[in-house]
Amino acid sequence: MSDVASVHSEPAPAIAVPAEAISFRAQLDTMRQAFRGSPLRKTIIWTGLGAIAVIVATSFGQILLNRWNAPFYDAIEKRDFAGLIRQLEIFAMIAGGLLTLGVAQTWLNQRFRLRLREMLTTDLIAEWMKPRRAFKLANAGAIGINPDQRMQEDAGHLADLVTGLSFGLFQSSILLVSFVGILWSLSSGFVFHIGGETYAIPGYMVWAAFIYAGSASVITWLVGRPLIGLNADRYAREADLRFSMMHVNEHVDAVAIAGGEQDEKRRMEGDLGNLLAAILRIYRVQIRLEWVTDGYGWLTIVAPILVASPVYFAGDISFGGLMMAVGAFNQVHSSLRWFINNIGAIADWRATLLRVASFRAALVEADKLHSGEDLIRISENPTAELTFEGLAIASPGGCTRLENDKVTIGQGERVIVTGDPGAGKTLFFRTLAGLWPWGKGHIGLPKNDAMFFFPRTPYIPRGTLRQALTYPHKTGTFEDGALMSALEKVGLQRLSHALDTTARWDKELGETDLRLLAFARLAVHKPDWVVIDESLDALDATCRKDIYTLLETELPNSTVINIGRLAPNMTFFKRKIELSKDERGVTLRKVDFGARERKP
């Protein structure tokens, strides 16, 4: 058993995996890896195939609707009332089918979006919660800030964008292929007469649509391309502001006591100013983009009629044929215009993909931190002993060593590990807990014995008090009597009635009570080995005496290793081991993943 979720004291060497270091191909590759390893892969594939089938059927319905234009408008031109009624009946059937398909597509899109979000979020959580990885990421620089936002907000937004853009692109592509043929046939035999000369341009309305939409796409891309980087910068500024607010909320007592409200206000206002400046830059580009998109939008009202009018005035098609050609031109132009209409969403998708993919890549690469450095060898002893041989814990600031080259701690011993400030006491705790593997030497763990690691700030999970006491085991593992007895032994018997009360216990209780609650958890689990990181130092003499009594009565045969200051008049710990910092010993070089060149 280990309680190491809140081990944060000495800074770890920072690594940085900036978004700029992840190429677009690498972004797609890391998302493909997440997809291939997901148990939801088949569900997503089948849902996507269903949506594609509905899109194909809808495109066929659109073709039928376009063909319906010719007889409908011809009936109006001929004042054929009976023919008009017949065409309205046909329209009702086509529209009814398209309505049903539209509802089905919306439902399938929602299912696809939901499962895609589930896949992305569960994959990121699984990668984040791999042993020791969350700790490494928390010390990995800017990429480790606000992982909750990356997994909750960014993953959800990416699922929405992927669903809308992918199905929209596919539908536009199907409609483009379908209506290009119709538009080509309507203008295939037309000949221009200019100055006594004749010019034949096969399918000229198709070329007109391509030139019209192509020019709009090029101009839109040139104007809107900066949105990709600007959106990425905006999300980063959003994260900064959110982090500042969360940081103040988590430390509101200390801020109020220090009278630091104005300083924190200035800091948050600065982060807000940076965010608003980033949003303003986006708005400026969007305004320029709107000039282009709206300008082409107004021109599109008359453009298809102008393109098709030479065929109509030449008498090669009827009025119904003209309206059919206009409809086909609009469909082709709409399909080609998909890029124009979605330039903002594409830029947003690129920025969001970059954030999610770079976060996932950082999770994976966190395991490669200091991959070229020497590692401390850790194995299991054949006996119930904890041994150290030639232990040298590397850090950027120097090397932490034990006073003796060989140290053995036996079952049932009470040992205090101490040292001068800066000697690396928390670093030694992290090494024992398996969080800090860098250095030299060998650690032999006791065979088959459970080790309970007690960090300086104990972790209290959300939920009921029963869950806090039994963590990380299931609540049914221990009986109520054992839980209430443990609370009584640490002086928290007033909480015995609240075992099944759900609360933010880390906020409801004071610091001393939180540590006492964690020691009550220790009495419930009764591990064979207990390693404590300075938590006893934070208790007053009375509470500390109660904890010593609890350890003596509830864990009489357990080994207790306390890492901290040497208390005066101490009688509980029978043995003392000194830590020291060797400035000339093995050190840890700083690693910066962000130093890699960005791949094209």
N, C-alpha and C positions, 0 to 999 in steps of 0.2 A: 504493500500500500504506500502511496506517496501523495503528499499534499504540496505540490510544487507550482500551483497555478499563479502564484503571486510573487515569484522570486525576482525582485527588481531592486537591486542595490547598486552594485558596481556596474558602470556602463560597459556594454560589450562593444567590440570593435565594429564600427559602422560599415555597412555595405550599402551600395546604392544600385538599384536596377531601374534607371529612369525609363520612361516610356520611349524616349528617343532611341534607346539601345535595342529595341525590339523591332525588327523589320516587319513589313506587312506580311510577307510569306511566313515568318516565324509566328506572327499573331494567328494566322489561319491554321498553321500546323498545331499549335498548342490547343486550339479549339477542337480540331479533329481528334486529338488525343483524348480530350475530355469526352467527346461524343462516342468514340470507339469503346471506351471503358465503361460507359453508362448502361445500367440495366434497363433504362428507358429507351434505349436506341430503337428497338423494334416498334415500340408504341409510337415513337415520333415518326419513324419511316412510314408506317401504315397510315397514320393520320395525314402525313404529307402527301402520300399517294392518293388518298381519298380526296383531299383538297385539289390536287392536280386534275383528277378525273372530273370533278365538278367544274373546274375552270375550263376544261376542254369542251364539256357539254354546254357551258354558258357561251363559249365562243361560237359554237355551232348555232345556238339560239340567236346570237347577234347577227350572224350571217343571214338567217331566215328573216329576221326583222329588217335588215337592210334590203333584202330582195322584196319584201312586202311594200317598201316605199314606192316602187315603180307602179304596180297596179293601183295602189291607193290614190296616189296623186293623179294618175291617168284617169281614174274614175271621177275625180273632182273636176279635172279639165274637161271631160266629156259630159259632165252633169249627169252621170250614170248613178242614180240613187240606189238602185238594187245592187249594183256592183260595189257601191260604197258600204252598204250594210254588210255584204259578204266579207269585205276586207276588214271591217270592224270586228266581225266574228273571228276571223283568222288572227287579228291582232290580240284579241282577248285570250286565245289559246297560247300564242307565243309569249305574251306578257305574263300569263299565269305560270307557264313553265319557267320563265326567267326569274319570276319572283320566288318560286320554290327553290330554284338553284341558288339564288342569292342568299336566302336564309340558311340553306345547307352550307354554303361556303363560309358564311359568318360563323356558324357553329363550329365547323372544322378548324377555321382560323383560330378561334378562341381556345379550342382544345390543344392545337399545335403550340400556341403561345404559352399556355399553361404548363404543358409537359416540357417544353424547351426551357422555361424558367426553372422548373423543378430540377431538370438535368444540370443546368449551369450552376445553380445554387448548391445542390447536394455535392456536386463535384468539387467546388471550391471549399465547401465545409470539410469534405473528406480529406482534401489535400492539406488544409489548414490544421486539422486535428490529428494529423499523423504525429507519432511520438516526438516530442521536443521541437516540432517545427514551428508552432505558434510562438514559442519563446525565441527561436532564432529570428523569425520574421519581425517580432517586436523590436529587435535590436538591429534591424537591417536598414535603418535610415528612413527616408521619406516614404518608400514603397510600403513600409509596415505601419504607416499611420492610417487610422480609420479603416481597418480591414472590413468592419461591419458594413460600411458604405459600399465597398467594392462588391461584397457578396449579396447584399440586399438590394440596394438601389440600382447600382450599375448593371448587375446581372439581370434584374427584372427589365430594365430599360433596353438592354441589348436584346432580350427575347422579343420584346414588342417590335423593335426596329427590324430584326431579322425576319419576323413573320410578315410584317407589312411590306417590306421591300422585296423579299424573295418571291412571294406569291404575286405581288403587283408586277414585278418584272416578267415573271412567267406568263401572266395573263396578257400583258402588253405584247410580248413576243408572239404568242399564239394569234392574237388579233392582227398583228402586223403581217404575219405570213398569210393569214386568211384573206385580208382585205387588199393586200397588194395585188393578188390575182384578179380580184373583182375590178379594181381601179385600172389595172393594165388592160383588161378586156374592153372596158368602156372607152378607152382612149387609144386603142391599138390601131384603128384604121383612120385616124384623123390626119388631115394634111393642112398645113398652114399655107396661105397664099399671101405673099409679100412682094409688092413691086413686080407683079407679073411672074414671079418665081414661086415654085411650090417646094415646100419642105415637109418631109415626113419624119416625125419623131415618135417611134414606137413607144407606147405607154408613157406619153409625156407627162400625164398627171401624176404618175408614180414618181418620176424624176423631180417634178415640181414639189411634191410633198417631201421628198428626201432633202432637197436643197433648202426648202423653207424650214423644216424642223432641224436639219443639220446646222444651219447658221445660228439658229436660236440656241442649240445645245452648246456650240463652241463658245458663244459669247457668255452664256450663263455659267459655264465651267470656269472661264477666265475670271469672271466677276465673283463667283461664289466659292472658288477654291480655298481662299484664306479661312473660310469657316471651319475647316477641319482642325487646324491648329488653334483657332480661337475658341472652339468648343472644348478642346482638351484643356486649354488654359482655364476656361471658366469652371470646369468640373474640379480642377485642382484648387481654385480659389474657394469654391463652395465647400470643399473638404476642409480647408484651412479655417473658414469661419465656423463650421460645425464643430471642429475639434476645439477651437477656442471656447465656444459656449459650453461644450461638454466638460472641458477641463475646469472651467470656473465652477460649474455645477457640482463636480466631484469634490472640489476643495473649497466649498462655499464657507465653511466654518473658518478655515485658515485665512481666507480673503477678508472676511468680516472682522476677525480679531486684529489683523494687521492694518485694517483701514485701507485696504488696497482696491476698493471699488472703482475709484477714479482711474487708477492705473489699468485695471482690467477693462474698464469702459473704453479707454483710449486704444487698448490693444484690439478689442473687438471692433471698434469703429474703424481702425486701420485695416483689419481684415475685410470688413464690409466695404470699405472704400476700394480696396483692390478688386473685390468681386464685382462691384458696380462698374468699375473702369473696364473690366474684362467684358461684362455684358454690353456696355456702351460700344466697345469695339465691334462686337457681333452685330449690334443694331445698325451701325454705320454700313457694314457690308450688306446687311439685309435690305436696307433702304436702296442701295445701288442695285441690288439684285431685283428688287421689286420694279424698278424702272424698266428693266429688261423683260421680266416675266409678264408684267401687266401690259407693257407695250405690245408684245407679241400676242397677248390674249385678246386685245382689242382688234388687232389686225386679222386674227383668225376668224372673226365674225364674217368678214367679207372675202377672205382669201380663197376658200374652196369654190365659192360662186364665180369669182374672177377667173380661177384656173379652169373651171368646167364650162364657162360661158361660151368660149369659141366653138366647142363641139355642139352646144345647144343652138347657137345662132346659125351655125352652118347647116342645121336641120338633120344632123346625124343621130340625135337622141331626142326623145320626147321630154315633156316637162317632168313626168314621173322618172324618166331616166336621169334627168338633171339632178333631181332630189336624191336619187340613188347614188349618183356619182359624188354629190356633196357629202352624203352620209359616209360613203366609203373613204373619201378624202379625210374627213374628220376622224374616222377610226384610225387610219394610217398615221395621220398627224398626231393624234392623241397617243398612239403607241410609241412613236418616235419622240414625242414630247415627255415621255415618262421620266427621262433623265432631268429635264428642266424642272418639272413639277416636284421632283424629289431631291433636288440638289441639297437643300437644307437637311433633309432626313439622312441622305447619304453621308454628308459631313458629320452629322451627329452620330451615325452608325460607326464611321471610322474612328471618331474620338472615343466612343464608348467601348468599341472592340479593343482599341489600344489600351484602355485602362484595365479592362477585364483580363485581356491576354497577358499584359505585362505583370499584372498581379499574380496570375497563375504561374507564369514563368518564374517570378521571384520566389514563389512557394517551392517550386521544384529545385531551383538553384540554391535555395537556402541550405539544402543538404550538402552543397558543394563548398560551403564556406570554409576557407582555409584548407582546401582539399590537399594542398601540397605540404602541409605542416605535419610535424610528428604528433602522434596521438598516444595518450596514456593507455596502456594495456589494462583491460579489465576482464577478470575471469572469476569463476566460482571456486572457492576453496573446498577441499574435501572435508573440512571440519567447520564447526560453528565459530569461526574467527574472522575478524576483519583485519587484513594485513596491508601494509604499505611498504614498498621497496623502491628506494631511489626516486620518490615522488617529487616532481618539479612541475608546477602548474604554470603554464605560459600565459602571459597577458601583454598587451601593448606597453604597460607601464613597468614591466619587470617580471620576476619569477617568484612564486610563492612556494616555500619549502617547509617541511616538518623539521623539528629540532634534531631528530635522529634519522639516519638513512633507512633503518628498518624499524617499523613500529607494528606491534600486534595488539589488538583489542579483543579480549575474550568475552564469552557469553556472561551476561549479568554484571559487567563492569559499569561504573559510573565515572564518566570521563568528561572533563572540560577541555576544550580546545580554544586557546586564547592567543593573543598577540597584540602588538602595538597597532594603533589606528593606521589603516592603509596596508596592513600586512597581507590582506587578502582572505579574511575570514569568510565572507559571503562567497568568494570565488571557490574556496575549499568546499563549502556547502554545495554549491552548484556542481562541482566535480563529483562529489559523492552521489548526488542525485542523477548523474548522467547527463546533465545539461552542458557541461563544459569539458570536452574531451581532449583539449589541446595541451601538450606538454610531453613529459617523459616519465618513465618509471612504470610501476605496476601496482594495481589495486586488486586485492583478492577479497571478494565478497563472501559472507558466511553462507554455507550450503543450505539451500532450501528454506532459509529464514526470511520472513517478511520484514521489510524495512519501511518505516513510516518517516517521511521527511516533513518537517515542520518549519515552514518559511517564516521570515520576520513578520510579514503581514499575512495571516492565515486567510485562505479562500473560503468564503461562505456562499454556496450556490443559491440561486433563486429557488423559491418553493417553500415547503413547510419546514418547521423546525426539525421534524423527524428526518427529512431528507438532508438537512444540514448536519445532523449527527451521524447518519449512516453513510454519507458520501465517502467514496464513490460507489458503494454497494447499493443494492435495491433495499427499499424501506422495510420489506418483510424479513430481512436477514436477522434482525435483532428484536428481542421482545421489549415491550413497553417498560417492564420493570428495570431492565438493564439501562435503558435510556434515562429514565427518571432518576435512577441511582447515580448515574454519571453526572447529571445536572446538579444533584444535591452535593456531591463531593467537591464540586468546584464553586459552590456558593450560588448557583443559579436555580435553586429549587422553585423560585417564583415563576419560572417558565415551564414547569412540569405540565401545567394544564393546557399549554399551547403547542403540544407536539404536532397537531394537525392543522395549525394555523398557518396560512400562507402570508408571507410578508417579505419585505426587503430587509432581512435581518441585519445585513451589513450596514443599513441606515438606521434601523430601529435601535440597535445596541451601540453602546460606546466602545471605544478601542479596548479597554480592559475587559469588558464583557465578551467582546468578540474573541479575544485570546483565550479567555476562560472557556468559551463555548468550543473552541478548537481543542483545548485540552480535554474537555468532556468527550469529544469525539475520539480522542486518543484512548481514554478509559474504556470506551465502548469496543473499539477494535482490538485492543490488547495485542499490539504487535511485538515481535521478538526483539526488534531493534528500533530505537527512536533516535533521530538526528534532528536537533533543534538549532535554528539559526537566530540567535539573539532575542527570541521572543521572551525568554525569562527575564532578560535585562530590563524590559519595558514594564514589568510588573512591580508593584510596591512590595515591601518586605512581607506583609501579611499574606497577600495573594501568592507570593512566591513560596512561602512556607506551606500553604495549603496544597500547592502543586507538588512540592516535594513529598508531602504525606500521601497524596494520590498516587504518585509514581511508586512509592514504597509499598503501598497496600495493594494496588491494582496490577502493578507490573513488577512483582518482586524479583522475577528471574530475567527480566528484559534488560538489554544493554541500553543505556541512555548516554548519548553523546551531545553535550551542549556546546555550541560554538558561540562564544561571546566574551564578555568581561568577567574577570575573576571577582566574585562577590566576597566582601569581607566576612570574616567569621563563618566561612563556608565549611559545612561538615558533610553535606550530601555527596559531593563528588570526591572520590578518593584518589583520583589521579589527574594530573595536569599535563597537557601536551602543548608546546609552544609552536606558533607559526611565525615565520619571518619572511621579509621581502628581500630577495637577492636581485639588486639592480643589474648585476653582470651576468645573471643566469639566462636561461633560454627565454626568449621573448616571442611575442606573436606579431607578425607583420600585419599591417593594415591592408585590407582587401577592398577593392572598389570594382564591382562588376560593371559599373557604368563607364569604366575607362575603355571598354570595347568600342571599336568603331561600328557605327550603324551599317548594317548590311543593306545593299540596295534592294 
